[in-house]
Amino acid sequence: MNNYTDTKAEGFKDEKAIVTPYNIRELQAKNNITKQLYVTHIGYYPNAKEHYRIRPNGGTENIFIYCNKGRGWIEHGGVRHILNRNQAYIIPKGDPHSYGADKQKPWSIYWIHFKGENAPDFAAITNTVITIDDSDSSRQQDRIQLFEEIYQNLEMGYRPENLEYISYCLMYFFASIKYLHQYREINKVKVDDVIQKSIVFMKNNLEEQITLDDIVEHVKYSKSRFISLFKEKTSYSPIVYYNQLRIQRACAYLQFSELKLKEISFRLGFYDPFHFSRAFQQQMEISPSEYRKRYKDK
């Protein structure tokens, strides 16, 4: 039984969210790097009219909310906090709470659910409204870019390198808030290799039923060498990785669209709804119908 209530309007234009599979969270909790701090849910709700959430028994992860426009509120520890533009709040896991958008000026929020052994390191910015003044030193846009970097890397799949990089970015993201005076310009590194190129190709063709031969042709690489290199870099075969990305896209359709399971199955190139449901459950450990029921418009 759910221990929360969640309501919102039919949807927020340009909203986005990723919920990681439970088996990926288990890997994150064991990996020496990711176990320090890792993402379980992440998203952005713009102009979140009628957004409201209550968890009488608290959440299973720490919850970070950053308001970049409008206004909202958080009730936690018996206190009602107002969150305005450029303010943030972290709710510790297990603490009862509720939050919602202001009726006249609904907030736009970046949010992250996170866990990890190093979460207590950020106790200084937990249970309190954090205000980041508009100034050259605050670098809000750099921080938003860092959020996008976390989101976009997670969107590219769950290979260990991605997850480890995301954990480091997450630590830096929270450090940029805890240590405002020490915050420096982000050092962006762009990698353009055959693996990255193949993943971008997969991501851009999730609804085209591409084959391994299509991927190899795109990257202009020997098939046997490509398979070996891809598995070495990601820990997955190319097609398994491609299927992970398809299920990730399916999650977005289930959460943010009214498409029927049959339509989603057809769009993403599964043989039939049964094949889609079986593949979905293998990754997410719940059925597509249960996922939609649990996360639809959350």
Buried (B, 14 or more C-beta within 10 A) or exposed (E): EEEBEBEBEEBBEEBBBBBBBEEBBEBBEEBEBBBBBBBBBBBBBBBBBEBBBBBEEBBEBBBBBBBBBBBBBBBBEEEEBEBBBBBBBBBBBEBBBBBBBBEEBBBBBBBBBBBBEBBEBBEEBBBEBBEBEEEEEBBBEBBBEBBEBBBEBBBBBBBBBBBBBBBBBBBBBBBBBBEBEEBEEBEEEEEEEBBBBBBEBBBEBBEEEBEBEEBBEBBEBEEEEBBEBBBEBBBBBBBEBBBBBBBBBBBBBBBBEEBEBEEBBBBBBBEEBEEBBEBBBEBBEBBBEBBBEBBBBB
